[in-house]
Structure formats: C-alpha cells, structure tokens
C-alpha cells in the first residue's frame, strides 16, 4: 500500500498528513474520512483555488436539489425552504479552510465534500475514544 504525504494549506505551520491509497478510495472511520478529504481538498486547491472549490460545491448541491425545485414549480414547496436546505449543505470557503486546520465538520458538509470528490464512505459505529487515539497517532506520525 503506497503512502501519500500531503501538506495541507493552513495558516501558520503546515502539517503533514499521511494517507494510504486505500484510505483515499474509501473510508470507514471518521479519522480516515477526514484524512482522505484533507488530501483531496489540498490537491484541488493546489490546482484551482479555495474560491473555485466553494463555488463548485454550491453548483453541485444546487444540481442535487433540482428535483426539489421541480416541487417548487408545482407549488408543493416554497423556494425559501429549498434555498435554506441548499445552504445547510454547502460549506463556506472559510469553513472548509477551518476544517482542514482541524475544526470538526458537520455530517452534511462531510457528505457534500465526499460527494464532490466522489469519495466513498460508510462510517461504522465506532468507539469515539478509538477514533480520538487514531487521530493522535496519525498526528504523531507526521
């Protein structure tokens, strides 16, 4: 299993993240999912920009909510409610930057990022202490 070392874009001192190729394809623990998304975000913003990432995330979510907009057209739903739901699923550029620096992320944003990067994940029930130790261990290796 090959390893990838990536330095996330952060304010202050950069930190190295090690992720195996398998973790970049699919994740089963929150720690693995975060690490894979950090790597994918890093690669994306190196090629494009934070602004483009935020804009493209919003475009994708709007596309996903197209069926709800059809309900608005048939007057079964208010446009304001659909817009509110879209906003609940689109992280801001600042939020994503904070996430890469270690801020916890809500499950809606996690799902949006995973969908955008076509990253498969299926989180299993886990002991939060085990996840915490995995995060500490991954930081110690960097």
ZATOR-552713 format. One line per field, with one value per residue (C-alpha): residue in three letters; y negated, z negated, x negated. Coordinates in Angstrom, 1 decimal, always signed. Example, Ala and Ser with C-alpha at 12.3 -4.5 7.8 and 13.67 -1.06 7.14 Angstrom:
rest = (ALA, SER) .
y = (+4.5, +1.1) .
z = (-7.8, -7.1) .
x = (-12.3, -13.7) .
END
This chain:
rest = (UNK, UNK, UNK, UNK, UNK, UNK, UNK, UNK, UNK, UNK, UNK, UNK, UNK, UNK, UNK, UNK, UNK, UNK, UNK, UNK, UNK, UNK, UNK, UNK, UNK, UNK, UNK, UNK, UNK, UNK, UNK, UNK, UNK, UNK, UNK, UNK, UNK, UNK, UNK, UNK, UNK, UNK, UNK, UNK, UNK, UNK, UNK, UNK, UNK, UNK, UNK, UNK, UNK, UNK, UNK, UNK, UNK, UNK, UNK, UNK, UNK, UNK, UNK, UNK, UNK, UNK, UNK, UNK, UNK, UNK, UNK, UNK, UNK, UNK, UNK, UNK, UNK, UNK, UNK, UNK, UNK, UNK, UNK, UNK, UNK, UNK, UNK, UNK, UNK, UNK, UNK, UNK, UNK, UNK, UNK, UNK, UNK, UNK, UNK, UNK, UNK, UNK, UNK, UNK, UNK, UNK, UNK, UNK, UNK, UNK, UNK, UNK, UNK, UNK, UNK, UNK, UNK, UNK, UNK, UNK, UNK, UNK, UNK, UNK, UNK, UNK, UNK, UNK, UNK, UNK, UNK, UNK, UNK, UNK, UNK, UNK, UNK, UNK, UNK, UNK, UNK, UNK) .
y = (+0.0, -3.3, -6.3, -9.9, -12.8, -16.0, -19.3, -21.0, -24.7, -26.2, -29.5, -29.1, -26.0, -23.4, -19.8, -16.6, -14.2, -10.6, -8.7, -5.3, -5.0, -2.7, -5.5, -7.9, -5.5, -4.6, -5.3, -3.6, -5.7, -9.4, -9.8, -8.0, -10.1, -13.4, -12.4, -11.5, -14.7, -16.8, -15.2, -15.7, -19.3, -20.0, -18.6, -20.5, -23.9, -23.5, -23.1, -25.6, -27.7, -27.9, -30.2, -27.7, -24.9, -26.8, -27.8, -24.3, -22.8, -25.1, -24.3, -20.6, -20.9, -23.1, -20.4, -17.7, -19.8, -20.2, -17.7, -19.9, -22.9, -21.0, -20.7, -24.5, -24.8, -22.7, -24.8, -22.0, -23.6, -27.1, -28.3, -29.7, -26.2, -24.8, -27.6, -27.0, -23.3, -24.1, -26.5, -23.8, -21.5, -24.0, -24.8, -28.2, -28.7, -29.7, -26.7, -24.4, -26.1, -25.8, -22.1, -21.4, -23.0, -20.6, -22.1, -19.4, -19.3, -18.6, -15.5, -17.4, -19.1, -15.9, -14.3, -17.3, -17.1, -13.3, -13.5, -16.3, -14.3, -11.0, -9.6, -6.5, -6.3, -4.2, -5.0, -2.2, -2.6, -3.3, -4.0, -7.7, -7.0, -4.7, -7.5, -10.0, -7.7, -7.2, -11.0, -11.4, -8.5, -10.0, -13.4, -11.8, -10.1, -13.4) .
z = (+0.0, +1.1, -1.1, -0.2, -2.2, -1.8, -3.4, -3.9, -3.2, -6.6, -8.3, -10.4, -10.4, -7.8, -9.0, -7.1, -6.6, -5.7, -3.9, -2.3, +1.2, -0.1, -2.5, +0.4, +2.2, -0.8, -4.5, -7.4, -10.4, -10.9, -11.1, -7.8, -6.2, -7.4, -6.3, -2.8, -2.4, -3.6, -0.9, +1.8, +0.8, +0.8, +4.2, +5.6, +4.2, +5.4, +9.0, +8.7, +5.7, +2.4, +4.2, +7.0, +4.6, +2.7, +5.9, +7.4, +4.2, +4.3, +8.0, +7.2, +4.3, +6.4, +9.1, +6.4, +5.3, +8.8, +8.1, +5.1, +7.4, +9.6, +6.5, +6.1, +9.7, +8.9, +5.8, +3.3, +1.7, +1.0, +2.8, -0.5, -2.1, +0.8, +0.6, -3.2, -2.6, +0.1, -2.4, -5.0, -2.7, -1.3, -3.5, -3.0, -1.9, -5.4, -6.9, -4.6, -5.5, -9.2, -8.6, -7.0, -10.1, -12.4, -13.1, -13.4, -10.5, -10.4, -8.6, -5.9, -4.9, -5.1, -2.8, -0.4, -0.2, +0.2, +3.0, +4.7, +4.6, +5.4, +2.2, +0.9, -2.8, -5.0, -8.6, -11.0, -14.6, -16.5, -19.9, -20.0, -22.1, -19.4, -16.8, -19.1, -19.6, -15.8, -15.3, -17.9, -16.3, -12.8, -14.1, -15.8, -12.5, -10.7) .
x = (+0.0, -1.6, -1.6, -1.0, -2.4, -0.5, -1.0, +2.4, +2.8, +3.1, +2.4, -0.7, -2.9, -1.9, -1.3, -1.9, +0.9, +0.2, +3.0, +2.8, +4.1, +6.9, +8.0, +8.2, +10.6, +12.9, +13.2, +14.8, +13.8, +14.2, +10.4, +9.9, +12.6, +11.1, +7.6, +8.9, +10.9, +7.9, +5.8, +8.4, +9.1, +5.4, +4.9, +7.9, +6.9, +3.4, +4.7, +7.6, +8.4, +10.4, +12.9, +13.4, +13.9, +16.6, +18.3, +18.2, +19.6, +22.5, +23.1, +23.1, +25.5, +27.9, +27.8, +28.6, +31.6, +33.0, +35.9, +36.9, +37.0, +39.5, +41.7, +41.5, +42.7, +45.7, +46.3, +45.8, +42.8, +41.6, +38.5, +37.2, +37.3, +35.3, +32.8, +32.5, +31.8, +29.2, +27.4, +27.5, +25.5, +22.9, +19.8, +18.3, +14.7, +13.8, +15.5, +13.6, +10.3, +11.0, +11.9, +8.5, +6.9, +8.7, +12.2, +14.9, +17.3, +21.0, +22.2, +24.0, +20.8, +18.9, +21.3, +21.1, +17.3, +17.4, +19.9, +17.9, +14.7, +16.5, +15.2, +17.0, +17.5, +19.6, +18.9, +19.5, +20.4, +17.2, +15.9, +15.1, +12.0, +10.6, +11.2, +9.5, +6.5, +6.3, +6.2, +3.5, +1.5, +1.8, +0.6, -2.4, -3.4, -3.6) .
END
